[in-house]
């Protein structure tokens, strides 16, 4: 069994994640997380990242696993490159996705400074060795993944006995960094874990990925395997990227990234048009895989102990909300409202309140106005209800953009709309008082 952890195929642009829904359920105790690429990965390779979430498995430290106690929600396991000298690390689900401890502390809208602050605060609580040189390790990969990218979850059933054997195996095996771009990447780690539960469920694609294990191939082969093994009870869902940063890019395989990227295809086409035509023909004939097809939407606001997977907005619902949003924006413009939220962010200070929840201190006309940025403090910490309105309009505008697949659920948008109405009520009350 020790051979299980001789991960044979890594990939440079992987980050990790696995996620599950309701801890109260006896099935679907593990989730493969397929994470979209961003930054340089999104520009050049586009392979993204892969990780695994185990709902019954928790951790005493990022490198020591145990069974979860009552009320705990499991950890995300992922292979990292050059982080604390470890081959893999375990991070609780909500911190892994949002770099905060509680779901109601997740920011409604972010900018790079706020993301950096939340990551720094959370990472300072982890028992990690000091960096050899400050900034020499990409420790930010351990927390706040959903700020940078959209994630897709592929949830499948496991048994408590299997989880216990995996805990014993991982705890008893060496956990020293062995990441390699081609042989031992994040997708290879996920492949070995999933295959521990379901042998041969994930395999490489020799042609499509030239033998390298990629995150997208891991998800694709798992989906195909589940069609022959309904006992897996596979469920697909989507974890939306938190509004604010530049949207992540679609995830690709190795050959797919070459086919779809003009910067790679154009030089080859000039000298080897037959090669490109052959590869594109094979791609369109059957290499395509849409990870968001039929996906539900993960809503962390449904409660930490009652994970909610919800149906995405229908096209009709999205248009209806979009029309209401446009009318609200029009009224804001007619009333000579405050500058757009993004402009306000650039001249404001990010901080946290007494409970450690994110706050933006906005400077206007020589005065400072604190604005609560999460559901737990939005209406409690605010020197100006009008600023809350602008924050929520910016969030709704991002949520309601036409995307494929749609990345918001009706309960999520409705909750944001009710929060907007509450801010308007507070604004009218404040105006009447003045």
Sine and cosine of phi, psi and omega as CSV:
sin_phi,cos_phi,sin_psi,cos_psi,sin_omega,cos_omega
0.00,0.00,-0.43,0.90,0.02,-1.00
-0.87,0.49,-0.42,0.91,0.03,-1.00
-0.89,0.46,-0.31,0.95,-0.01,-1.00
-0.85,0.52,-0.64,0.77,-0.12,-0.99
-1.00,-0.03,0.23,0.97,0.16,-0.99
-1.00,0.03,0.94,0.33,-0.13,-0.99
-0.86,0.51,0.86,-0.52,-0.21,-0.98
-1.00,-0.09,-0.12,0.99,-0.07,-1.00
-0.48,-0.88,0.99,-0.12,0.03,-1.00
-1.00,-0.07,0.11,-0.99,0.05,-1.00
-0.56,-0.83,0.72,-0.69,-0.17,-0.99
-0.86,0.51,-0.61,0.80,-0.15,-0.99
-0.99,-0.11,0.73,0.69,0.01,-1.00
-0.94,-0.34,0.54,-0.84,0.10,-1.00
-0.76,-0.65,-0.97,0.23,0.32,-0.95
0.48,-0.88,0.41,-0.91,0.16,-0.99
0.22,-0.98,0.63,-0.77,0.13,-0.99
-0.63,-0.78,0.60,-0.80,-0.15,-0.99
-0.56,-0.83,0.52,-0.85,-0.01,-1.00
-0.76,-0.65,0.26,-0.97,-0.06,-1.00
-0.99,-0.11,-0.98,-0.22,-0.21,-0.98
-1.00,0.06,0.90,-0.43,0.01,-1.00
-0.88,0.47,-0.40,0.92,0.00,-1.00
-0.96,0.29,-0.23,0.97,-0.01,-1.00
-1.00,0.10,0.50,-0.87,-0.04,-1.00
-1.00,0.02,-0.12,0.99,0.00,-1.00
-0.91,-0.42,0.05,-1.00,0.09,-1.00
0.82,0.57,0.83,0.56,-0.07,-1.00
-1.00,-0.07,0.07,1.00,0.04,-1.00
-0.62,-0.79,0.45,-0.89,-0.04,-1.00
-0.59,-0.80,0.76,-0.65,0.15,-0.99
-1.00,0.09,0.79,-0.61,0.03,-1.00
-0.97,-0.25,0.86,-0.51,0.09,-1.00
-0.97,-0.25,0.87,-0.48,-0.15,-0.99
-0.92,-0.40,0.76,-0.64,-0.04,-1.00
-0.91,0.41,0.45,-0.89,0.02,-1.00
-0.98,0.18,0.41,-0.91,0.08,-1.00
-0.53,-0.85,0.10,-0.99,0.04,-1.00
0.81,0.58,-0.72,-0.70,-0.08,-1.00
-0.92,0.40,-0.56,0.83,0.04,-1.00
-0.89,0.46,-0.67,0.74,0.02,-1.00
-0.92,0.40,-0.52,0.85,-0.03,-1.00
-0.98,0.20,-0.62,0.78,-0.14,-0.99
-0.95,-0.30,-0.94,0.35,-0.11,-0.99
-1.00,0.10,-0.77,0.64,0.02,-1.00
0.97,0.24,0.37,0.93,-0.05,-1.00
-1.00,0.04,-0.29,0.96,0.07,-1.00
0.96,0.29,-0.45,-0.89,-0.08,-1.00
-0.62,-0.79,0.37,-0.93,0.03,-1.00
-0.72,-0.70,0.56,-0.83,0.04,-1.00
-0.45,-0.89,0.06,-1.00,-0.01,-1.00
-0.70,-0.71,0.68,-0.73,0.03,-1.00
-0.94,-0.35,0.75,-0.66,0.00,-1.00
-0.85,-0.52,0.91,-0.42,-0.12,-0.99
-0.97,0.24,-0.43,0.90,0.01,-1.00
-1.00,0.00,-0.20,0.98,-0.10,-0.99
-0.98,-0.22,0.81,-0.59,0.07,-1.00
-0.86,-0.51,-0.16,-0.99,-0.10,-0.99
-0.53,-0.85,0.64,-0.77,0.14,-0.99
-0.99,0.16,-0.42,0.91,0.08,-1.00
-0.44,-0.90,0.17,-0.98,0.00,-1.00
-0.86,0.51,-0.20,0.98,-0.04,-1.00
-0.83,-0.55,0.10,1.00,-0.01,-1.00
-0.79,-0.61,0.90,-0.43,-0.09,-1.00
-0.99,-0.12,0.37,-0.93,0.09,-1.00
-0.37,-0.93,0.17,-0.99,0.10,-0.99
-0.95,0.31,0.53,-0.85,-0.01,-1.00
-0.95,0.30,0.52,-0.85,0.16,-0.99
-1.00,-0.02,0.14,-0.99,0.01,-1.00
-0.86,0.51,0.73,-0.69,0.02,-1.00
1.00,-0.01,-0.15,0.99,0.04,-1.00
-1.00,-0.02,0.44,-0.90,-0.17,-0.99
-0.88,-0.47,0.24,0.97,0.09,-1.00
1.00,0.03,0.00,-1.00,-0.07,-1.00
-0.74,-0.68,0.34,-0.94,0.16,-0.99
-0.99,-0.16,0.80,-0.60,0.07,-1.00
-0.97,-0.26,0.67,-0.74,0.02,-1.00
-0.42,-0.91,0.49,-0.87,0.09,-1.00
-1.00,0.01,0.69,-0.72,-0.05,-1.00
-0.83,-0.55,0.36,-0.93,0.05,-1.00
-0.95,-0.32,0.90,-0.45,0.10,-0.99
0.89,0.45,0.73,0.68,0.10,-1.00
-0.83,-0.56,0.95,-0.30,0.08,-1.00
0.84,0.54,0.33,0.94,0.04,-1.00
0.94,0.33,0.24,0.97,-0.05,-1.00
-0.99,-0.16,0.48,-0.88,0.08,-1.00
-0.99,0.14,-0.60,0.80,0.04,-1.00
-0.59,-0.81,0.37,-0.93,0.05,-1.00
-0.61,-0.79,0.43,-0.90,-0.04,-1.00
-0.90,-0.43,0.80,-0.59,-0.01,-1.00
-0.77,-0.64,0.71,-0.70,0.06,-1.00
-0.82,0.57,0.47,-0.88,-0.17,-0.99
-0.85,0.53,-0.82,0.57,-0.07,-1.00
-0.89,0.46,-0.72,0.69,0.09,-1.00
-0.87,0.49,-0.60,0.80,0.02,-1.00
-0.87,0.49,-0.66,0.76,-0.04,-1.00
-0.99,0.16,-0.62,0.79,-0.21,-0.98
-0.77,-0.64,-0.02,1.00,0.04,-1.00
0.87,0.49,0.45,0.89,0.14,-0.99
-0.73,-0.68,0.29,-0.96,-0.07,-1.00
-1.00,0.09,-0.49,0.87,-0.10,-0.99
-0.86,-0.50,0.55,-0.84,-0.03,-1.00
-0.90,0.43,-0.56,0.83,-0.03,-1.00
-0.98,0.20,0.00,1.00,0.10,-1.00
-0.99,-0.15,0.06,1.00,0.02,-1.00
-0.93,0.36,0.79,-0.61,0.00,-1.00
-0.88,0.47,0.56,-0.83,0.06,-1.00
-0.98,0.20,-0.43,0.90,-0.04,-1.00
-0.42,-0.91,0.63,-0.77,-0.09,-1.00
-0.77,-0.64,0.30,-0.96,0.22,-0.97
-0.70,-0.71,0.17,-0.98,-0.08,-1.00
-0.83,0.55,-0.59,0.81,-0.02,-1.00
-0.92,0.38,-0.65,0.76,0.01,-1.00
-0.92,0.39,-0.68,0.74,0.03,-1.00
-0.87,0.50,-0.70,0.71,0.01,-1.00
-0.89,0.46,-0.64,0.77,0.00,-1.00
-0.90,0.43,-0.73,0.69,-0.02,-1.00
-0.91,0.42,-0.65,0.76,0.04,-1.00
-0.90,0.44,-0.70,0.71,-0.02,-1.00
-0.88,0.48,-0.67,0.74,-0.01,-1.00
-0.91,0.41,-0.67,0.74,-0.02,-1.00
-0.95,0.32,-0.70,0.71,-0.05,-1.00
-0.89,0.45,-0.46,0.89,0.01,-1.00
-0.93,0.37,-0.28,0.96,0.02,-1.00
-1.00,0.03,-0.17,0.99,-0.04,-1.00
-1.00,0.05,0.60,-0.80,0.02,-1.00
-0.98,0.19,0.93,0.36,-0.01,-1.00
-0.98,-0.21,0.58,-0.81,0.08,-1.00
-0.92,0.40,0.42,-0.91,0.00,-1.00
-0.90,0.43,0.56,-0.83,0.06,-1.00
-0.94,0.35,0.59,-0.81,0.05,-1.00
-0.87,0.50,-0.58,0.81,0.05,-1.00
-0.59,-0.81,0.76,-0.66,-0.06,-1.00
-0.81,0.58,0.81,-0.59,-0.01,-1.00
0.99,0.11,0.11,0.99,-0.06,-1.00
-0.99,0.14,-0.26,0.96,0.00,-1.00
-0.91,-0.42,0.65,-0.76,0.05,-1.00
-0.99,0.17,0.87,0.49,-0.06,-1.00
-0.91,0.41,-0.32,0.95,0.03,-1.00
-0.86,0.51,-0.35,0.94,0.01,-1.00
-0.91,0.42,-0.28,0.96,-0.05,-1.00
-0.98,0.20,-0.30,0.95,-0.11,-0.99
-0.52,-0.85,0.56,-0.83,0.10,-0.99
0.98,0.18,0.53,0.85,-0.04,-1.00
-0.87,0.49,-0.59,0.81,-0.07,-1.00
-0.97,0.26,-0.07,1.00,0.14,-0.99
-0.98,0.18,-0.54,0.84,-0.07,-1.00
-1.00,0.00,-0.42,0.91,-0.21,-0.98
-0.40,-0.92,0.31,-0.95,0.21,-0.98
-1.00,0.07,0.61,-0.79,0.01,-1.00
-0.86,-0.51,0.52,-0.86,0.08,-1.00
-0.90,-0.44,0.73,-0.68,0.00,-1.00
-0.94,-0.34,0.66,-0.75,0.04,-1.00
-0.82,-0.57,0.99,-0.13,-0.18,-0.98
-1.00,-0.01,0.71,-0.71,-0.01,-1.00
-0.61,-0.79,0.33,-0.94,-0.10,-1.00
-0.99,0.17,0.58,-0.81,0.15,-0.99
-0.69,-0.73,0.11,-0.99,0.07,-1.00
-0.91,-0.41,0.44,-0.90,0.05,-1.00
-0.84,0.54,-0.59,0.81,0.00,-1.00
-0.91,0.42,-0.65,0.76,0.05,-1.00
-0.89,0.45,-0.68,0.74,0.01,-1.00
-0.88,0.48,-0.67,0.74,0.01,-1.00
-0.89,0.45,-0.66,0.75,0.02,-1.00
-0.91,0.41,-0.61,0.79,0.03,-1.00
-0.91,0.41,-0.66,0.75,0.04,-1.00
-0.86,0.51,-0.72,0.70,-0.01,-1.00
-0.89,0.45,-0.67,0.74,-0.02,-1.00
-0.90,0.43,-0.74,0.67,-0.03,-1.00
-0.93,0.37,-0.63,0.78,0.00,-1.00
-0.93,0.37,-0.50,0.87,-0.07,-1.00
-1.00,-0.02,-0.15,0.99,-0.02,-1.00
-0.99,-0.13,0.48,-0.88,0.03,-1.00
-0.85,0.52,0.68,-0.74,0.03,-1.00
-0.86,-0.50,0.88,0.47,0.03,-1.00
-0.93,-0.35,0.58,-0.81,-0.10,-0.99
-0.82,0.57,0.78,-0.63,0.09,-1.00
-0.62,-0.78,0.43,0.90,0.00,-1.00
-0.87,0.48,0.72,-0.70,0.14,-0.99
-0.66,-0.75,0.61,-0.79,-0.10,-1.00
-0.86,0.51,-0.66,0.75,-0.14,-0.99
-0.99,-0.17,-0.53,0.85,-0.15,-0.99
-0.96,-0.29,-0.49,0.87,-0.06,-1.00
-0.64,-0.77,0.94,0.33,0.01,-1.00
-0.98,-0.21,-0.13,-0.99,-0.05,-1.00
-0.90,0.44,-0.60,0.80,0.00,-1.00
-0.93,0.36,-0.54,0.84,0.08,-1.00
-0.90,0.44,-0.65,0.76,0.03,-1.00
-0.88,0.47,-0.73,0.68,0.02,-1.00
-0.88,0.47,-0.66,0.75,0.01,-1.00
-0.85,0.53,-0.70,0.71,-0.03,-1.00
-0.92,0.39,-0.61,0.79,0.01,-1.00
-0.93,0.36,-0.74,0.67,-0.01,-1.00
-0.89,0.45,-0.67,0.75,0.01,-1.00
-0.93,0.37,-0.35,0.94,0.13,-0.99
-0.89,0.45,-0.66,0.75,0.01,-1.00
-0.98,0.18,-0.67,0.74,-0.04,-1.00
-0.73,-0.68,1.00,-0.03,-0.07,-1.00
-0.80,0.61,0.72,-0.70,0.06,-1.00
0.93,0.36,0.27,0.96,0.02,-1.00
-0.93,0.37,-0.59,0.81,-0.01,-1.00
-0.88,-0.47,0.70,-0.71,0.01,-1.00
-0.61,-0.79,0.28,-0.96,0.03,-1.00
-0.97,0.24,0.28,-0.96,0.14,-0.99
-0.92,-0.38,0.96,-0.28,-0.10,-1.00
-0.90,0.44,-0.66,0.75,-0.04,-1.00
-1.00,0.08,-0.81,0.59,-0.11,-0.99
-0.89,0.45,-0.55,0.83,-0.05,-1.00
-0.85,-0.53,0.32,0.95,-0.01,-1.00
0.73,0.69,0.61,0.79,0.09,-1.00
1.00,0.07,-0.05,1.00,0.02,-1.00
-1.00,0.00,0.69,-0.73,0.06,-1.00
-0.98,0.21,0.85,-0.53,0.01,-1.00
-0.91,-0.42,0.40,-0.92,0.02,-1.00
-0.84,0.55,-0.68,0.74,-0.04,-1.00
-0.92,0.40,-0.64,0.77,0.03,-1.00
-0.91,0.42,-0.58,0.81,0.04,-1.00
-0.88,0.48,-0.72,0.69,0.01,-1.00
-0.92,0.38,-0.68,0.73,-0.03,-1.00
-0.88,0.47,-0.73,0.68,-0.03,-1.00
-0.93,0.37,-0.54,0.84,0.06,-1.00
-0.91,0.41,-0.67,0.74,0.03,-1.00
-0.89,0.46,-0.71,0.71,0.01,-1.00
-0.90,0.45,-0.64,0.77,0.02,-1.00
-0.89,0.45,-0.64,0.77,-0.05,-1.00
-0.91,0.42,-0.44,0.90,0.01,-1.00
-0.92,0.39,-0.45,0.89,0.04,-1.00
-1.00,-0.09,-0.17,0.99,-0.05,-1.00
-0.72,-0.69,0.98,0.21,-0.04,-1.00
-0.89,0.46,-0.29,0.96,0.03,-1.00
-0.90,0.43,-0.24,0.97,0.05,-1.00
-0.93,0.36,-0.43,0.90,-0.02,-1.00
0.81,0.59,0.76,0.65,-0.09,-1.00
-0.93,0.37,0.74,-0.68,0.09,-1.00
-0.79,-0.61,0.72,-0.69,0.00,-1.00
-0.96,-0.27,0.71,-0.70,0.05,-1.00
-0.56,-0.83,0.17,-0.98,-0.09,-1.00
-0.81,-0.59,0.70,-0.72,0.09,-1.00
-0.96,-0.29,0.96,-0.28,-0.10,-1.00
-0.91,0.41,0.55,-0.84,0.14,-0.99
-0.93,0.37,0.72,-0.70,0.03,-1.00
-0.90,0.43,0.75,-0.66,-0.03,-1.00
-0.86,0.50,0.58,-0.82,0.10,-1.00
0.66,-0.75,-0.83,0.56,-0.01,-1.00
-1.00,0.08,0.16,-0.99,0.02,-1.00
-0.87,0.50,0.74,-0.67,-0.04,-1.00
-0.87,0.49,0.57,-0.82,0.07,-1.00
-0.95,0.30,0.19,-0.98,-0.07,-1.00
-0.97,-0.24,0.33,-0.94,0.08,-1.00
-0.87,0.50,0.56,-0.83,-0.03,-1.00
-1.00,0.07,0.63,-0.77,-0.05,-1.00
-0.78,-0.63,0.26,-0.96,0.21,-0.98
-1.00,-0.02,-0.08,-1.00,-0.08,-1.00
-0.91,0.41,-0.86,0.52,-0.02,-1.00
-0.92,0.40,-0.59,0.80,0.00,-1.00
-0.87,0.50,-0.64,0.76,0.01,-1.00
-0.91,0.42,-0.54,0.84,0.05,-1.00
-0.95,0.32,-0.65,0.76,-0.04,-1.00
-0.92,0.40,-0.64,0.77,-0.13,-0.99
-1.00,-0.03,-0.18,0.98,-0.04,-1.00
-0.99,-0.16,0.90,-0.43,-0.03,-1.00
-0.88,0.47,-0.54,0.84,-0.04,-1.00
-0.90,0.43,-0.40,0.92,0.05,-1.00
-1.00,-0.09,-0.64,0.77,-0.12,-0.99
-0.94,0.33,-0.65,0.76,-0.11,-0.99
-0.84,0.54,-0.76,0.65,0.01,-1.00
-0.89,0.46,-0.62,0.78,0.00,-1.00
-0.93,0.38,-0.63,0.78,-0.04,-1.00
-0.89,0.46,-0.56,0.83,-0.03,-1.00
-0.91,0.41,-0.54,0.84,-0.09,-1.00
-0.95,-0.33,-0.45,0.89,-0.03,-1.00
-0.69,-0.73,0.90,0.43,-0.04,-1.00
-0.88,0.48,-0.50,0.86,0.00,-1.00
-0.92,0.40,-0.59,0.81,0.01,-1.00
-0.91,0.42,-0.73,0.69,-0.02,-1.00
-0.89,0.45,-0.68,0.73,-0.01,-1.00
-0.88,0.47,-0.65,0.76,0.00,-1.00
-0.91,0.41,-0.72,0.69,-0.03,-1.00
-0.91,0.42,-0.69,0.72,-0.01,-1.00
-0.91,0.41,-0.59,0.81,0.04,-1.00
-0.88,0.47,-0.68,0.73,0.02,-1.00
-0.91,0.40,-0.62,0.79,-0.01,-1.00
-0.89,0.46,-0.79,0.61,-0.04,-1.00
-0.93,0.36,-0.35,0.94,-0.01,-1.00
-0.98,0.22,-0.38,0.92,-0.04,-1.00
0.00,-1.00,-0.01,1.00,-0.02,-1.00
-0.99,0.12,-0.22,0.97,-0.07,-1.00
-0.92,0.39,0.57,-0.82,0.05,-1.00
-0.49,-0.87,0.86,-0.52,-0.01,-1.00
-0.98,-0.19,0.97,-0.24,-0.07,-1.00
-0.93,0.38,-0.32,0.95,-0.03,-1.00
-1.00,-0.07,0.04,1.00,-0.04,-1.00
-0.90,0.43,0.85,-0.52,0.03,-1.00
0.94,0.34,0.26,0.97,-0.10,-1.00
-0.97,0.23,0.66,-0.75,0.18,-0.98
-0.99,0.17,0.10,-1.00,-0.02,-1.00
-0.92,-0.38,0.77,-0.64,0.06,-1.00
-0.99,0.16,0.79,-0.62,0.00,-1.00
-0.86,-0.51,0.99,-0.15,-0.03,-1.00
-0.91,0.41,-0.36,0.93,-0.02,-1.00
-0.95,0.31,-0.11,0.99,0.00,-1.00
-0.96,0.28,-0.15,0.99,0.04,-1.00
0.88,-0.48,0.68,-0.73,-0.10,-0.99
-0.89,0.46,-0.50,0.86,-0.04,-1.00
-0.98,-0.21,0.17,0.99,-0.02,-1.00
-0.59,-0.81,0.90,0.43,-0.06,-1.00
-0.80,0.60,0.72,-0.70,-0.03,-1.00
-0.94,-0.35,0.79,-0.61,0.20,-0.98
-0.95,-0.31,0.86,-0.51,-0.14,-0.99
-0.84,-0.54,0.41,-0.91,0.04,-1.00
-0.94,0.34,0.62,-0.79,0.04,-1.00
-0.93,0.36,0.34,-0.94,0.10,-1.00
-0.82,0.57,0.62,-0.79,0.18,-0.98
-0.98,0.19,0.26,-0.97,0.02,-1.00
-0.87,0.50,-0.62,0.79,0.00,-1.00
-0.92,0.40,-0.69,0.73,0.03,-1.00
-0.89,0.46,-0.68,0.74,-0.02,-1.00
-0.89,0.46,-0.70,0.72,0.00,-1.00
-0.90,0.44,-0.62,0.78,0.01,-1.00
-0.89,0.45,-0.75,0.66,0.04,-1.00
-0.89,0.45,-0.62,0.78,-0.01,-1.00
-0.88,0.47,-0.65,0.76,0.03,-1.00
-0.90,0.44,-0.66,0.75,0.04,-1.00
-0.90,0.43,-0.63,0.78,0.00,-1.00
-0.91,0.42,-0.68,0.73,0.01,-1.00
-0.89,0.46,-0.62,0.78,0.05,-1.00
-0.91,0.42,-0.65,0.76,0.02,-1.00
-0.91,0.42,-0.66,0.75,0.04,-1.00
-0.89,0.46,-0.63,0.78,0.00,-1.00
-0.90,0.43,-0.69,0.73,0.04,-1.00
-0.89,0.46,-0.61,0.79,0.01,-1.00
-0.88,0.47,-0.67,0.74,0.00,-1.00
-0.92,0.40,-0.65,0.76,-0.01,-1.00
-0.91,0.41,-0.52,0.85,-0.02,-1.00
-1.00,0.04,0.14,0.99,-0.02,-1.00
0.79,0.61,0.82,0.57,-0.06,-1.00
-0.94,0.33,-0.05,-1.00,-0.04,-1.00
-0.91,0.41,0.27,-0.96,0.08,-1.00
-0.85,0.53,0.37,-0.93,-0.01,-1.00
-0.85,0.53,0.51,-0.86,-0.09,-1.00
-0.82,0.58,-0.66,0.75,-0.03,-1.00
-0.88,0.47,-0.59,0.81,0.03,-1.00
-0.94,0.35,-0.61,0.79,0.03,-1.00
-0.90,0.44,-0.62,0.78,-0.04,-1.00
-0.85,0.52,-0.66,0.75,-0.12,-0.99
-0.91,0.41,-0.41,0.91,-0.02,-1.00
-0.94,-0.33,0.27,0.96,-0.06,-1.00
-0.90,-0.43,0.19,-0.98,-0.04,-1.00
-0.94,-0.33,0.74,-0.67,0.06,-1.00
-1.00,-0.07,0.66,-0.75,0.01,-1.00
-0.40,-0.91,-0.21,-0.98,0.06,-1.00
-0.74,-0.67,0.41,-0.91,0.04,-1.00
-1.00,0.08,-0.15,-0.99,-0.07,-1.00
-0.89,0.46,-0.43,0.90,0.02,-1.00
-1.00,-0.07,0.11,0.99,0.02,-1.00
0.99,0.16,0.29,0.96,-0.02,-1.00
-1.00,-0.04,0.57,-0.82,-0.13,-0.99
-0.91,0.41,0.63,-0.78,-0.01,-1.00
-0.64,-0.77,0.60,-0.80,0.13,-0.99
-0.92,-0.40,0.80,-0.60,0.04,-1.00
-0.99,-0.17,0.95,-0.32,-0.09,-1.00
-1.00,-0.09,0.74,-0.68,0.05,-1.00
-0.98,-0.18,0.86,-0.52,0.01,-1.00
-0.65,-0.76,0.82,-0.58,0.08,-1.00
0.79,0.61,0.68,0.74,0.06,-1.00
0.98,0.19,0.07,1.00,0.02,-1.00
-0.86,-0.50,0.37,-0.93,0.01,-1.00
-0.92,-0.39,0.73,-0.69,-0.03,-1.00
-0.83,-0.56,0.90,-0.44,0.07,-1.00
-0.97,0.25,0.63,-0.77,0.01,-1.00
-0.77,-0.63,0.89,-0.45,0.07,-1.00
-0.93,0.37,0.70,-0.71,-0.14,-0.99
-0.96,-0.28,-0.04,1.00,-0.01,-1.00
-0.80,-0.59,0.19,-0.98,-0.07,-1.00
-0.89,0.46,-0.47,0.88,-0.04,-1.00
-0.95,0.30,-0.37,0.93,-0.07,-1.00
-0.71,-0.71,0.09,1.00,-0.08,-1.00
-0.84,0.54,-0.73,0.69,-0.04,-1.00
-1.00,-0.07,-0.10,0.99,-0.02,-1.00
-0.99,-0.12,-0.55,0.84,-0.03,-1.00
-0.90,-0.43,1.00,-0.05,0.02,-1.00
-0.29,-0.96,0.80,-0.60,0.08,-1.00
-1.00,-0.01,-0.03,1.00,-0.03,-1.00
-0.41,-0.91,0.96,-0.29,0.04,-1.00
-0.86,0.50,-0.46,0.89,0.02,-1.00
-0.89,0.46,-0.55,0.83,0.03,-1.00
-0.93,0.37,-0.59,0.80,0.06,-1.00
-0.90,0.44,-0.66,0.75,0.05,-1.00
-0.84,0.54,-0.71,0.70,-0.04,-1.00
-0.92,0.39,-0.61,0.79,0.06,-1.00
-0.86,0.51,-0.73,0.68,-0.06,-1.00
-0.95,0.32,-0.56,0.83,0.08,-1.00
-0.90,0.43,-0.62,0.78,0.04,-1.00
-0.91,0.41,-0.65,0.76,0.02,-1.00
-0.91,0.42,-0.73,0.68,-0.01,-1.00
-0.89,0.45,-0.61,0.79,0.04,-1.00
-0.87,0.50,-0.64,0.77,0.04,-1.00
-0.94,0.35,-0.68,0.73,-0.04,-1.00
-0.90,0.44,-0.55,0.83,-0.14,-0.99
-1.00,-0.09,0.08,1.00,0.08,-1.00
-0.89,0.46,0.63,-0.77,0.03,-1.00
-0.92,0.40,0.87,-0.49,-0.01,-1.00
-0.67,-0.74,0.40,-0.92,0.06,-1.00
-0.78,-0.63,0.93,-0.37,0.01,1.00
-0.98,0.21,0.29,-0.96,0.10,-1.00
-0.89,0.46,0.68,-0.73,-0.16,-0.99
-0.90,-0.44,0.55,0.84,0.07,-1.00
-0.51,-0.86,0.48,-0.87,0.04,-1.00
-0.96,-0.27,0.31,-0.95,0.01,-1.00
-0.89,0.46,-0.69,0.72,0.05,-1.00
-0.87,0.49,-0.60,0.80,0.02,-1.00
-0.89,0.45,-0.78,0.63,-0.03,-1.00
-0.91,0.41,-0.63,0.78,0.01,-1.00
-0.90,0.44,-0.63,0.77,0.03,-1.00
-0.90,0.44,-0.66,0.76,0.04,-1.00
-0.91,0.41,-0.61,0.79,-0.01,-1.00
-0.92,0.38,-0.64,0.77,0.05,-1.00
-0.90,0.43,-0.59,0.81,0.06,-1.00
-0.91,0.41,-0.62,0.79,0.06,-1.00
-0.89,0.46,-0.69,0.72,0.02,-1.00
-0.90,0.44,-0.61,0.79,0.04,-1.00
-0.90,0.43,-0.63,0.78,0.04,-1.00
-0.91,0.42,-0.61,0.79,0.04,-1.00
-0.91,0.42,-0.65,0.76,0.05,-1.00
-0.87,0.49,-0.68,0.73,0.03,-1.00
-0.90,0.43,-0.60,0.80,0.01,-1.00
-0.92,0.40,-0.69,0.73,0.01,-1.00
-0.91,0.41,-0.62,0.78,0.01,-1.00
-0.91,0.43,-0.67,0.74,0.00,-1.00
-0.90,0.43,-0.62,0.78,0.00,-1.00
-0.92,0.40,-0.66,0.75,0.01,-1.00
-0.90,0.43,-0.60,0.80,0.02,-1.00
-0.91,0.41,-0.66,0.75,0.01,-1.00
-0.92,0.38,0.00,0.00,0.00,0.00
